[in-house]
């Protein structure tokens, strides 16, 4: 019994402590959201695209199932997995990957994403800055299949189809492939997001919202997970930028938290 109590105590210290956030409800409903460099965008269940302008989400003329905003620019993927980049006031298609991508990330100097069969790809900073051209060589990342992939200033994080969490170190603008994937053994997430400052947040299959503590350039893996609460009945998606956590609740409602 004492051994069991010790194990439960250790587990609670690593994951189960919950911190409540101060949040405000933002009008509208979304299924996915992303923030970077002070801008916020999201998409709803009908693939309608919204940008947060002033104090509300405003619909723009585009059809995307996923949007990303960050140092690498603004990108999205269509319901048919076509990759788009926002250029000259509109989202323009970017060919180059057979089958397209189902999720894309621009949270660092590189662009990265996963295709419908969970292969992972990336584009270096210079290639992206130049367009990228139609024949841009997307770098395939070996070592594992992932359903979701997100990059920050010094590392990338991903989750696979069984919700295992993986980390890729030594990612730079000129070397988007980084080093080999390593697994974060004490974590299970359905999606993960790395902010432009390196902060890591995720949502698990039970709708719990978690933050990775102890993440730094010298220790990109961090130390432990902390549960945080923003929505009353569960969480669906999360992003963080300039001191604000944006959360999509399980019912699609939107929270902005500090």
Secondary structure, 3 states (H helix, E strand, C coil): CHHHHHHHHHHHHHHHCEEECCEEEEEEECCEEEEECCEEEEECCCCEEEEEECCEEEEEEEECCEEEEECCEEEEECCCCCEEEEECCEEEEECCCCCCCCEEECCCCCEEEECCCCCEEEECHHHHHCCCCCCCCCEEECCCCCCEEEECCCEEEEECCCCEEEEEECCECCECCCCCEEEEEEEECCEEEECCCCCEEEECCCCCEEEEECCCCCCCCCCEEEEEECCCCCEEEEEEECCEEEEEECCCEEEEEC
